């Protein structure tokens, strides 16, 4: 499988991510201390629910701003 790589510059990104079954390596250029994904209160900030496999990677981000709560296997 050919995996695309996307390198993200430092910053705070007010986004949610759904990999939509794609084999993508999404990584921070400078690490989680300076590269933040803020879900701005959405329930799921990052989703891998469409058959993604080991070739889908999120690396080097701080994930914040999700609103998942309670006991549920989806809350990770």
N, C-alpha and C positions, 0 to 999 in steps of 0.2 A: 504494500500500500504506500503510495506517495503521500507524505504528510506535508502540508503547507506550514510554514513557520511565520508567525507575526511577532515582531519585537516591538514592545510598547515603551515609550519614553516615560521618565518619571512624571508624576502628576497625580491629581485626584480626578477620577473619571466618574461622573454621575450617570451610571449605566446599569443595565442588567444584561446578562449574557445567556444565550441559549445556543449551544453548539449545533443544534439541528441535525445531529447524526454525522457531522463532518469530522474527518480526521485532521485536526488542526492542533499545532503546538503554539499556544499563546503564552508568551513569556515577557517578563519585565526585563529591561536592559540593566537596571540598577538595584533591583531587589524590593522586598515588601515594605521596607521602612519608608520608601519614597514613591511607591507606585500603589495607589489605592483605588479600589472599585467600591463606590458608595451607591448602594441600591436605593437610596432616598426613601426608605420605608416600604418598598415592595416586598412581598412575601418571600420570593425566591430571587436572590441576587445572581446566582449562577445555576444553570440547569444543564444536566446531561441526562435526558430522558427519552432520547430518540435512537437508542441503539449504539451510542458511542462506545468505542472500545479503547484499548490501551494506547492507540495512536492519537487520542484526544487528550491534550495535556494543558493544564493551567498552572503556571509556575512563576513564583516570585511576586505575588500580589498580597496585599492586605485586603480582605473582604469585610465590608462593614455596611451598616444601614439596612440590613434585612429585618423583616418583622415576624419571622417564624417564632412560634411559641408553643408551649404545651408538649405533650408526649405524642410523637408521631415519627415513624421511621424516615420520613422525608426531611426532618429537621436535623441537619448536620452542618 
